[in-house]
């Protein structure tokens, strides 16, 4: 399969969303940089829309969105409807943007999706596809933490209170029989909530002894001399767990189903191209990161990170339900009834047309 030609872009329109705070179990807000592509001249608008607004993070675990954007796959499917983008740093602000109507569709981790859905009593979003699995590791200073049992008593960073990696680490700590207060992070292990962008600096300075983090932060720590002590995939059946979902606002899904299906077609195409062209996909994802952040990742960091991430349209719904239960046990979520969080109808329509097996919602779909 040959790569899609890049679609000529207009000059980026730069805007910064205000810092948005969400209550416990979500953490701090984030900034979003909005950029707009150019609709294909003469092509029909999907659902009569002038634009579709798509959100994602500047992480390699969001490479479906990075590659889909860089290679023009989203714009190809949207035709005369302009693809607009917002690159976020954290889940709470993306959920806030979805709730306010600033974006229509977004790539996001499981914990922000779960928190957003439960806090809105199931009225704001649906998960409509999977995107990626894995790509999370416990990386430590091997001199200070030579084995897993030595994590006790150490300072280990996670990206933010109640985010996907924070919940996973707290659950792992509990399974070791150790005690940590989830809110403060104090206990048998000191859980240090730290922005992924500054975690390598904290590691370098000795302020932390390790981190439970997604890619590429994990590989950045390895580049600083860290050692991978545990790959989270080893804790899951089949070594698969959802790390990135695709969500949509319920109102947009109801009012513009053809636009949603067009974005999902692009997502499926992007994942297919990523899996068929890993070297080109790595380059495309890194090139888009350079546009979004102003700096590309070192090639050795990308090369080290990429193999641990699986790109899949399957939402791995059973693992999302398990992650919700972990958050409840940690005291970061009041309830985990996620019935209705999924609507895989448009995705399965796309998959059937492609001759692919349908995705399963593990009984958590719209009734």
N, C-alpha and C positions, 0 to 999 in steps of 0.2 A: 504494500500500500504506500502510495506516495504522500508526502506531507501536503497539507493544504497551503495554498499561497497566502502570505500575509495580506490582509486587507488594509489599504491605505487609511491611516488614522488622521483625524483632525488634530490640531494642537490640543494638548490635554488642558482640560478646565480644572483648575486646582481649587479644592474647597476643603475646609477642615471642619468636621463636626465637633461640637463642643464635647468636652469630657463628660461622660455619662456614668453615673454611679448606680449600681443596683445593690440590693440588700444582700445579706449573708447568703452564702452558697453560690454566689456569682463572682464577687470580687470587684476590682476596679474597672473603670471605663477605658476607652480607647480612642484613638483618632482614626478617621477614615479619609482616604484620598480618592476623590471622585474623578473618573476619566471617561470620556465619551468616544466611541468609535463613529464611523461614518456609515450610514445605511447604504446598501448596494443600490446604485442609481437604476431607476426603472423597475426595480423589483417590487412586488406587492407587499403591503404591510400585513403582518400577522395579527389577526383579530382587530384590524384597523388601528393598532397602537402605533404611536410615534416612537416609543421607546420601551424597553424592558430594563429594569435596574437590577443588577446582579452584584451580590456581595461575596467576598471571600477573604481569607487570611493570607498573609505573605509567608506561608509555611510550605515545605515540600509535601506535607500530608494533604495539601490543597492543590496538588499539581494538576488534577483534572481541570480545575478552573484556570490555573496559570497557563497550561498548555492550550486549553480551548480558546482562551483569549488571544494568546500570542500567535497561534496558527490561524486565527480568523474563523474557527469552527462555529462559535456561537453566532457571529455575524452572518455567516453563510446560511445557517438555518433560519435566522430571523429576517433575512432578505431586506425588505424596505423598512423594517422596524429597527431603529438604532439600538445597539447594545451599549448600555451605560454601566460603568463599574465603580465599585467602592471597595478599596482594600483596607481591611480592619486589622487591628492588633489583638483584639480579644473578643470573646463571645458576647459579654453583656451589652456592648455598644451595638453589635450587629443585631441582636434581638430587639433592642430599643429602636433601631432603624427600621426593622421589619414591622414592629408594632405601630410606628408613627407613619408608615407608608413611604419612608425615604428609600427603601429598597423593596423589591417584589419577591426575589428569590435569592437564597444564599447558601454557600458552602459553610458548614459549621460543625464543631465537635458535638459529641453526644450529650455531655453534661449541660452546656448552654441550651441545647434543644429541649432537654428534659425539664430544666428549670423554667425556661420560658413558657413551655406548655402548661406545667402545673401551676405556676404563679398566675396564669391567665385563665385557670380552670378549663383548659382545653379549648379555648375560644379563638386563639390567635394564629396558630401555625399547624402545618402538616409536614411530616417527613415524606418526601416523594421519591427518594432514591438513596442508594448508598453511593460512595465515591472512593473511599480508601480504607484499608485495614492495616493495623500494626504501626511500626515506625516509632515506638516508645521504648526507652531504655533507662535503666538505672546505671548511671556512670559515676564512678567514685575515684578518689585519690587512692591508688593501690597501696601506698605506704601507710595511710591512716585507716583504710577499710579493706583489709586483705580478703575478707570473706563475708558472706551474707550475715552471719551471726554478729559480725563486728559493726553492722549498721547501728545497733543499739548504742545509744549514748552519743551519736554523731549528729552533725548539722547537715540536713539534706534538703535541697531546694525543690519546690514544685512551682509551676507557673503562676498560680493564683488560688486563693481560697475557693474551694468547691469546684474547680475546673476538672476536666476529665482526668488529668494525670494526678491531681491532688486527691481525688476520690480513690483512684486505683492504689496510690501509695498508702493512704490511710487504711484501706481494706487489707493490703498486704501486711502492714504493721500489726493489725488486729489478729491476722492469721498466725503471726509469730508468737502471739500471746502477750505482746507489749501493749502499753497503754499510752495514748496521746489524746489531749483535749483538742478536738477538731477545730474549734474556733481560734484558739490561741496558738496551736501548733506545739505546745509544751508537753513534755512527758518523757517517756523512755527514749524517744527520738525527738530531736528538735526539727520540726518541719518549718522551713523558711520559705515564705511565699515571695517569689522574685520574678520580675518580668524576664522572659526568655532573652531579651536583648542584653540584659546586664548580668545574667547568670554566669557566663564565661568569665567576666571580670571578677565576680565574687569568688569563683573557683581559683582563678589565678592569684588572687590576693590572700587566699587561705581562709576567707570568711565562711566558706561552706566546705564540707568534706565530700560532697557529691550532689547529684540531682536526679530526679525522676522526671524526664522531659521528652518531648517529641523531637523528631528530626526537623530541621538540621541542628538544633541546639545540642543534642546528644553527641553528634559527630564533631561539633565545635569543641566540646569538652575533651573528646578523645584527642583532638589535635593539640590540646593544651597538656597532654600527658595523662588524661583520665583513662580508666579502664571500664569496659562494659561488664558490670557484675551480673546483670540480669536483663534479658529481653522480655518485655511484658508478654509478648506473643507466646512464650513458653508456659504461661499460666492459664492459657485458654484452650479449650478443646479444638483440635484441628489447627491450633496456632493462629486463629483468626479472631479478631474483635474489631468492631467498628471504631474508627478514629475520625472519619469525616462523613457527614450526611449532607443531603441536599434538602433544604426546607423551603416552604413557600407560604405566604400569607393565605389564610383561608379565603379571604375576599377575592384575592387575585386569582386563585385557583378556580373559584366559582364563576367569576366574570370573564376570565380569559384562558379557557382550557387549551386552546390551540397554541397560544404563546407558551404556556407551561410545557406542552408536548414538544414544541420546537426546541426549547432549552434542554429538555431531557434527551432528545435526539442528538443534540450537540454533545451532551455529557457522555452518552454511550459511544459516540464516534470518537471523542477525545480519549476515553479509556481504551478503546480498541487500538487507536493509533499509538498511545503510550506503550501498551504491552507489545505491540509489533515493532516499535522503533525506540527501544530504551535509550540509546545514545542520543538520538535526535531529541527525544522527549526531555532528557536531562538538560540538554542545552537550551531548549525552548523554555522550560520552567525557570531556569536560572536567568535567562535573558529577561523574562517578565519580572522576576524578582528585582533585577537591576533597575528596571523602569519604575517599579512601585516603591522601592526603598532607596534608590540612588546608588546601590552597590551590589554587585554580583557576589555570590558565594565562591570561596576558593574551590577549585575543581576537585581537590582531594576530599573536601567535606561532602560535596554532592556525591562523589563516587562511593564514599563510605556509607552515606545515609540511604541511598536509593534502594539497594537490595532488600532492606527490611520493610519497605512499604509495598503493600499489594493494592493494585487499583482494580476496583470491582464495582459493578452496578448493584450488587446484592447489598441491601442495607444491614444484613447480619442482625436482624431484629431481636433475636433471642439474647444476643450479647448486650444490646442496649438495655433490655429489661433487667439483665443481671447487674449492669452498671447502676441502674436506678436503685436496685435493692442495696447495693454497696453504699450509696449515698444516704439511704434511710438508716442503715446500720451505723453509719458514722455520725448521724445526727445532723446532716446537712440538708436533708429533704424530709418533709413531713409525711409524704405519702408517695407511693410509686404506682398508682393505678394509671397506666398509660394507654388504656383503651381509647382508640380513636386518634392516636398520635400519627399513625401512618395512613396514607392513601396512595397505594401503589398502582392504582388503576391506570393512570397515564403512562407510567414506566412500563407496565406489563404490556400495554398496547404497542409501545415502541419495541420491546423485546420480541414480542410475537412476530412483528413485521420483519425483524432481523433474523428470525429463525432461532432465537435464543430461548432458553427456558425461563419461565416466569419467576419473579422474586416472591418470597414469602414474608408475611408481616408478623409471624409468630403469634397470631391471634390478637394483635394490637391494632388492627385496621379499623377504619370507619365501618360502623355497623349499618 
